[in-house]
Amino acid sequence: MKRTTTGLLAAMLALGTASAAFAESEVGWRQQNQQRRIAQGIRSGSLSAGQAAHLESREANVNREIHADRQANGGKLTPGERAQVNRQQNRLSNAIYRDKHE
């Protein structure tokens, strides 16, 4: 019985670690994806230099906030900070779409 409990506990810990790592990597993935979308808009001509500069500035602000939050919390974002970053990234994503499709 002890082996089963130990194995189950180890599996639960591994799962918790994996989900936390996924949540952290999702923030980074979205940053890269949005950067690619801006670059693609510049290449295709659907974004002007001014629009791209404004989007880049907004993205840099979000990135600075993420960096500061992680420094304050030992390299991790709290669930509340992750939710806030997600909302900011959603707004930025919508702005990229709007600017590319005007």
Secondary structure, DSSP 4 states (H G I P E B T S, - for coil): -HHHHHHHHHHHHHHHHHHHHHHHHHHHHHHHHHHHHHHHHHHHTSS-HHHHHHHHHHHHHHHHHHHHHHHHTTT---HHHHHHHHHHHHHHHHHHHHHHT-
